[in-house]
Amino acid sequence: MIMISTTNLGFSKPQSLVILVFLALVCIAMSDSAAKPLDQHASGSSPAVHIVYTERPQNEEPEAYHIRTLSAVLGSEEAAKEALLYSYKSAASGFSAKLTPEQVDQISKQPGVLQVVPSRTYQLHSGPEDPKMMDAKEEDIAYE
């Protein structure tokens, strides 16, 4: 814990209290903004990217199944194809699409839909720059 004595800096007690409250609010605001994903700026009714996890389709291509599931909510195959961003077929079955909150609610109730979650993008902290890596070429870097 850092101790700051504002009285030694020539501030009165009321001024000291105002400064300490201000610093506390700045610290809280900084910690709150650092923990939020980068993509949480979407408004309540605008479309946002969601990942829709589905059961693995039987006797149907995954992408066709995803489009059919999305069409049931969006009203047409064309609208579904436009909203579909990616079909997941290997490790998981599902797709990502731009959906409004109302569409998320509707698609969550569709048969075969297991879960709908907002897509999140986080910015990783890379740490201090390594001077040795500043001039390195991609082929010179060893990944472990």
N, C-alpha and C positions, 0 to 999 in steps of 0.2 A: 504494500500500500504506500502511496506517495503522500507525504505530509507537506502541505504548503501553508506557510504562515504569512498571511497577507498583512498582518499588523506590522511586521518588520519591513514591509514595503511602503509604509506610509499611508495605508488605507484605514479608514475608520471601520468600526464593527458593522454598521449597516452596508457600507460599500463592500466590505469583505464578504458578507452574506450574499449580496447580489452577484458578485464575481463567482463565488463557489457554486451557487445555483446555476448560473449560466454555464460554467464548465461541466457540471453534472449533466445538464440537458444536452450539451454538445456530445458528450461521451455516449449517452443513451441513443441519440439520433444516429451517431456513426455506427454503433454496434448493431442497431436495428437494420440500417440500410445495407450493411455488409452481409447480413444473413439472408437477404431476399434474393430469389432467382432474378436473372436479367430480364426474363420475359413476363414479369408480373405487371406490366404496364397496360395490359389490355383492359378495356372497360367492360362493365357488366353484361352488355348485350351484344357486343361485337364478337365475331368469330375468333376463336383462339385454337391453336393446335392441341389436339388431344390424341392419346393413344388408346385404341379400343382393342382390348384383348378378347378373342373369340375362341370358341371350341374349334378344334381342327376339323375342317370340313371333310365329309365322307363322299366319295364319288363325284367330287367337284373340285376344280382348280381353286386354290386359295384366293387369288385375286378376284375371280368371278364371284365367289362367295362373299367377299368383302364388299364388292360393288353392289351386290344384291341386298346385303344387309343395310348398307348406307342408303340405297335407293328407297327402301321402305320408309325412311325418315325424311329424306330430301325430296321425294316425289318423282324423281326421274333418274334414269341411268346416266344421262348427260350431266345432271347436277352432281351425282355421286362421283363420276369420273373427274369432274372439275375440283371437287372438294378433297378427293383422295390424294394424299401426298406420298404414301409408301405402304406397300403390303409386306408384312412380316410373315415369312413362310418356313424358316428353318428352326431356330431355337424356340420360337414362340409363334402362335398363330394370332394374327391381328393386323391392324392397320393404323396409320396416323392420318388424321383429317382435320380440316378447319371446321369447327362446330360452334354454334352459339350455345349458351347455357340451356335454352329450351331444347335444342337438338340433342345435347348431351343427355338430358333427362329422358327424351324419347328413345334414343338408341340404347340406353341402359336397360330398357324394358324389352328389347327385341330378343327373340329366341336365339340362343347360342352365344349371346354377349355375356362374358364373364365379369368384365370390369372396364371402366372408362376412367382414365386418369389424365390430368393436364400434362402436357409435355413441359419439361423444365430444362432450362439451359443455365448452367452455372459457369462462372469464370474461375478457373483455378489460379491459385497464387503460385507463381513460378519460383519464388524465392529470389535471393540475390543473384545478380548476373555473374557468371563465371567468366573472368577475363580471357581464359584459355579458349572458351567456346565462342567468343565473339566473332572470330574470323574462320570458324570451322565450317566446312562444307558438309552437306547432308551425308555424302558417302563416307566421310571421315568419322562420323559419330557412331559409336557402338551402343546398341540398345540391349539391355539385359532383361 
